[in-house]
Amino acid sequence: MVSRLTPAAAGGAALLLAALTACSPVEEKNSPAVSPSSVTCDPASLPTKTAGKLTIGTDNPAYEPWFSDNKPDNGKGFESAVAYQVAERLGYRKADVVWTTVTFNNAIAPGPKAFDIDVNQFSITEERKAAVDFSSPYYLVRQTVITTKGSKIAGAKSLADLKSAKLGAQVGTTSYQAITELIEPSGDPAVFNNNDDAKKALENGTVDGIVVDLPTAFYMTGAELKDGVIVGQLPQVGVPEQFGIVLDKSSPLTGCVSTVVDRLRQDGSLAVLEKTWLADSAGAPELK
């Protein structure tokens, strides 16, 4: 979040690749079992929740800059745009896309789903793969610490400078994991149901800082927080963190969705959408 997030003009950009389970899964009527190898990737044959329709899940609220105005169906925001591109490449018209509200934790919990695909900044992890399927990655992400001017960590330059800080993040997310595994603060991190609650805690001084993904950090500090400050990006350790579309475990749609995401990456469409909807992260400091 530098000063304010505004969609940049569409253009070329480097091609990109781009919560732990909690709540009980949504109960629903199971779709007939279909072998993935028998699936043809078109609306006439895809075994979706509703024939001829593609049901897409995401949380409420749906946050900027991933969605716009908390309206996933308007096609604005990076993930809404990605979702509609996936639907279009699969052969679904915009009118054939149905959005449904699914909490972050419920989407990645074991059990049957109320959606065909879910798009909600889900980082691909081995632990989550035990409960759900992921598409190929559509976005490469960095975790970022944000605060407000005058905070005790506003001038932090290193992970060591954050050890004594009271930090927080949304429950079940890799943002929370980043605090415990990378920063290792002296006290337990605060846990919030969503980023709105985390932001309010930062505003009222309950926490010194919160951890979110980098595009959300740019948006929050530029457009939502009074005197918001990006402290810095956390180090990348091991395999880069990547966002993927979530599907039910062993979903017959997984192969088709991954193929579409791969094509969107290869032909530059994902790069154009990133340039259009996500702030340029250049200049965000690195915490060592």
C-alpha positions as CSV (number, residue, x, y, z in Angstrom):
1,M,0.0,0.0,0.0
2,V,2.2,3.1,-0.8
3,S,-0.1,6.1,-0.7
4,R,-3.2,5.1,-2.4
5,L,-4.2,2.1,-4.6
6,T,-5.6,3.0,-8.0
7,P,-5.9,0.6,-10.8
8,A,-3.0,1.1,-13.3
9,A,-3.6,1.0,-17.0
10,A,-3.5,-2.5,-18.4
11,G,-0.2,-3.4,-19.8
12,G,2.7,-5.9,-19.8
13,A,4.2,-7.1,-16.6
14,A,6.4,-10.0,-15.5
15,L,4.5,-13.2,-15.7
16,L,3.4,-14.4,-12.3
17,L,2.7,-17.6,-10.5
18,A,0.8,-16.5,-8.7
19,A,-5.7,-20.9,6.8
20,L,-5.6,-23.7,8.4
21,T,-8.9,-25.4,8.8
22,A,-11.4,-24.5,11.5
23,C,-15.1,-24.2,11.1
24,S,-17.3,-27.1,10.2
25,P,-17.9,-27.7,6.5
26,V,-21.1,-26.7,4.8
27,E,-23.5,-29.6,4.5
28,E,-25.0,-30.1,1.1
29,K,-26.2,-32.7,-1.3
30,N,-23.2,-34.5,-2.9
31,S,-22.8,-34.3,-6.6
32,P,-22.6,-37.7,-8.5
33,A,-19.1,-39.1,-8.4
34,V,-17.3,-38.5,-11.7
35,S,-13.9,-39.7,-12.6
36,P,-11.6,-36.7,-13.5
37,S,-10.2,-38.6,-16.4
38,S,-13.7,-38.8,-17.9
39,V,-14.3,-35.1,-17.8
40,T,-14.4,-32.9,-20.9
41,C,-13.7,-29.2,-20.1
42,D,-16.9,-27.6,-21.3
43,P,-20.2,-26.5,-19.6
44,A,-22.1,-29.3,-21.2
45,S,-20.1,-32.0,-19.5
46,L,-18.5,-30.4,-16.4
47,P,-20.2,-31.9,-13.3
48,T,-20.8,-28.6,-11.5
49,K,-23.2,-28.0,-8.6
50,T,-25.8,-26.7,-11.0
51,A,-25.8,-27.9,-14.6
52,G,-24.6,-25.2,-17.0
53,K,-23.6,-22.9,-14.1
54,L,-20.3,-22.3,-12.3
55,T,-20.7,-21.6,-8.6
56,I,-17.8,-19.5,-7.2
57,G,-17.3,-19.0,-3.5
58,T,-15.6,-16.2,-1.6
59,D,-15.8,-14.6,1.8
60,N,-17.9,-11.6,3.0
61,P,-16.6,-9.0,3.1
62,A,-14.6,-9.5,-0.1
63,Y,-11.6,-7.2,0.3
64,E,-10.0,-4.7,-1.9
65,P,-7.9,-4.9,-4.1
66,W,-8.9,-8.5,-4.8
67,F,-12.6,-7.4,-5.2
68,S,-14.2,-4.0,-5.5
69,D,-17.0,-2.5,-3.4
70,N,-17.6,-6.0,-1.7
71,K,-19.3,-7.1,-4.9
72,P,-17.6,-10.2,-6.3
73,D,-20.0,-10.3,-9.2
74,N,-19.0,-7.0,-10.7
75,G,-15.8,-8.4,-12.3
76,K,-13.7,-5.7,-10.7
77,G,-10.6,-6.4,-8.5
78,F,-7.9,-8.9,-9.3
79,E,-9.6,-12.1,-8.0
80,S,-13.0,-11.2,-9.4
81,A,-11.4,-10.6,-12.8
82,V,-9.4,-13.9,-12.6
83,A,-12.5,-15.8,-11.6
84,Y,-14.4,-14.5,-14.7
85,Q,-11.5,-15.2,-17.0
86,V,-11.4,-18.8,-15.7
87,A,-15.1,-19.1,-16.2
88,E,-14.9,-17.6,-19.7
89,R,-12.1,-20.0,-20.7
90,L,-14.2,-22.9,-19.5
91,G,-17.0,-21.8,-21.7
92,Y,-19.3,-20.1,-19.1
93,R,-20.9,-16.7,-19.9
94,K,-20.9,-14.1,-17.1
95,A,-24.6,-14.8,-16.6
96,D,-23.8,-18.4,-15.9
97,V,-21.5,-17.6,-13.0
98,V,-23.2,-17.8,-9.5
99,W,-21.4,-16.4,-6.5
100,T,-21.9,-17.8,-3.0
101,T,-20.6,-16.6,0.4
102,V,-18.2,-19.1,2.1
103,T,-16.0,-18.2,5.0
104,F,-12.2,-18.6,4.6
105,N,-11.9,-21.4,7.1
106,N,-15.0,-23.3,5.9
107,A,-13.7,-23.2,2.3
108,I,-10.5,-25.2,3.2
109,A,-12.1,-27.5,5.8
110,P,-12.6,-31.2,5.0
111,G,-15.9,-32.2,3.6
112,P,-18.3,-31.4,0.7
113,K,-18.4,-27.8,-0.6
114,A,-21.2,-25.4,-1.5
115,F,-19.1,-24.2,-4.5
116,D,-17.4,-25.5,-7.6
117,I,-14.4,-23.2,-7.1
118,D,-13.4,-20.7,-4.4
119,V,-11.2,-17.6,-4.9
120,N,-10.1,-15.9,-1.6
121,Q,-6.4,-15.4,-1.4
122,F,-5.7,-19.0,-0.5
123,S,-2.1,-19.8,-0.1
124,I,-1.2,-23.3,-1.4
125,T,0.2,-25.4,1.5
126,E,0.7,-29.1,1.9
127,E,-1.4,-29.1,5.1
128,R,-4.4,-27.7,3.2
129,K,-3.9,-30.1,0.3
130,A,-4.9,-32.9,2.7
131,A,-8.4,-31.4,2.8
132,V,-8.9,-29.6,-0.6
133,D,-7.6,-29.4,-4.1
134,F,-5.8,-26.4,-5.5
135,S,-5.5,-25.2,-9.0
136,S,-2.2,-24.1,-10.5
137,P,-1.0,-20.9,-8.8
138,Y,-2.3,-17.6,-10.2
139,Y,-0.4,-15.2,-8.0
140,L,3.0,-15.0,-6.1
141,V,2.5,-13.3,-2.8
142,R,4.6,-11.8,0.0
143,Q,3.5,-11.3,3.6
144,T,3.8,-7.7,4.9
145,V,3.8,-6.0,8.3
146,I,1.8,-2.7,8.5
147,T,1.2,-0.2,11.3
148,T,0.4,3.5,11.8
149,K,2.6,6.6,12.1
150,G,3.9,7.0,15.6
151,S,3.7,3.3,16.4
152,K,6.7,1.7,18.3
153,I,7.4,-0.4,15.1
154,A,6.9,2.3,12.5
155,G,10.6,2.5,12.0
156,A,11.5,-1.2,12.3
157,K,14.1,-2.4,9.9
158,S,14.6,-6.0,10.9
159,L,12.7,-9.0,12.3
160,A,14.6,-8.4,15.6
161,D,12.9,-5.0,15.8
162,L,9.5,-6.7,15.9
163,K,10.2,-9.3,18.6
164,S,8.6,-7.3,21.4
165,A,5.7,-6.0,19.3
166,K,2.1,-7.1,19.7
167,L,1.2,-8.3,16.3
168,G,-1.9,-9.9,14.9
169,A,-3.5,-11.5,11.8
170,Q,-6.6,-13.2,10.5
171,V,-7.2,-16.7,12.0
172,G,-6.0,-19.7,9.9
173,T,-4.0,-17.7,7.4
174,T,-0.4,-17.8,6.3
175,S,-0.2,-14.3,7.6
176,Y,-0.6,-15.7,11.1
177,Q,1.9,-18.4,10.4
178,A,4.4,-15.8,9.2
179,I,4.3,-14.1,12.6
180,T,4.9,-17.3,14.5
181,E,7.4,-18.8,12.2
182,L,9.4,-15.9,10.8
183,I,9.1,-13.1,13.5
184,E,8.7,-15.4,16.5
185,P,7.5,-12.5,18.8
186,S,8.0,-12.7,22.6
187,G,4.2,-12.8,23.1
188,D,1.4,-14.7,21.5
189,P,0.0,-13.0,18.3
190,A,-3.5,-11.6,18.4
191,V,-6.0,-13.6,16.3
192,F,-8.9,-12.0,14.4
193,N,-11.9,-13.4,12.5
194,N,-11.1,-11.2,9.5
195,N,-8.9,-8.4,8.3
196,D,-11.5,-5.7,9.2
197,D,-11.3,-6.8,12.8
198,A,-7.5,-6.8,12.6
199,K,-7.5,-3.3,11.1
200,K,-9.8,-2.0,13.9
201,A,-7.4,-3.4,16.5
202,L,-4.5,-1.6,14.9
203,E,-6.5,1.7,14.8
204,N,-7.4,1.5,18.4
205,G,-4.0,0.5,19.6
206,T,-4.8,-3.0,20.7
207,V,-1.9,-4.3,18.5
208,D,1.2,-2.6,17.3
209,G,1.0,-4.0,13.8
210,I,-0.8,-6.6,11.7
211,V,0.4,-8.9,8.9
212,V,-1.4,-9.1,5.6
213,D,-0.4,-9.9,2.0
214,L,1.4,-7.2,0.1
215,P,-1.4,-5.9,-2.2
216,T,-3.8,-5.8,0.8
217,A,-1.1,-3.9,2.7
218,F,-0.8,-1.3,0.0
219,Y,-4.6,-0.9,-0.1
220,M,-5.1,-0.7,3.7
221,T,-2.3,1.9,4.3
222,G,-3.2,4.0,1.3
223,A,-7.0,4.0,1.3
224,E,-8.4,2.7,4.7
225,L,-6.0,3.4,7.6
226,K,-5.4,6.9,8.8
227,D,-1.6,7.4,8.8
228,G,-1.1,3.8,7.7
229,V,2.5,2.7,7.2
230,I,4.1,-0.3,5.5
231,V,6.8,-1.5,7.9
232,G,8.2,-4.1,5.4
233,Q,7.9,-7.3,3.6
234,L,8.8,-10.5,5.5
235,P,11.6,-12.7,4.1
236,Q,10.8,-15.3,1.5
237,V,11.8,-18.7,2.9
238,G,11.8,-21.9,0.8
239,V,9.2,-22.2,-2.0
240,P,7.6,-18.9,-2.8
241,E,4.1,-18.5,-1.4
242,Q,1.4,-18.8,-4.1
243,F,-2.3,-18.3,-4.3
244,G,-4.4,-21.0,-5.8
245,I,-8.1,-21.6,-6.5
246,V,-9.7,-24.0,-4.0
247,L,-11.8,-27.0,-5.1
248,D,-13.3,-29.9,-3.3
249,K,-10.9,-32.7,-2.6
250,S,-10.5,-34.9,-5.7
251,S,-12.8,-32.6,-7.6
252,P,-13.3,-33.7,-11.3
253,L,-12.9,-30.0,-12.2
254,T,-9.4,-29.5,-10.8
255,G,-7.6,-30.5,-14.0
256,C,-9.7,-28.3,-16.2
257,V,-9.3,-25.3,-13.9
258,S,-5.6,-25.8,-13.6
259,T,-5.2,-26.0,-17.4
260,V,-7.1,-22.7,-17.8
261,V,-5.0,-21.0,-15.1
262,D,-1.8,-22.2,-16.8
263,R,-3.0,-20.8,-20.1
264,L,-3.8,-17.5,-18.6
265,R,-0.3,-17.3,-17.2
266,Q,1.4,-18.4,-20.4
267,D,-0.5,-16.0,-22.7
268,G,0.2,-13.0,-20.3
269,S,-3.5,-12.5,-19.2
270,L,-2.6,-12.9,-15.5
271,A,0.2,-10.4,-15.8
272,V,-2.2,-7.9,-17.4
273,L,-4.8,-8.4,-14.7
274,E,-2.1,-7.9,-12.0
275,K,-1.0,-4.7,-13.6
276,T,-4.5,-3.5,-13.9
277,W,-5.7,-4.2,-10.4
278,L,-2.8,-4.6,-8.0
279,A,-0.5,-1.8,-6.8
280,D,3.1,-1.9,-7.8
281,S,5.0,-3.3,-4.9
282,A,8.3,-1.8,-5.8
283,G,9.7,0.2,-3.0
284,A,8.2,-1.8,-0.1
285,P,11.1,-2.3,2.2
286,E,12.4,-5.8,3.1
287,L,12.7,-6.8,6.7
288,K,15.9,-8.8,7.3
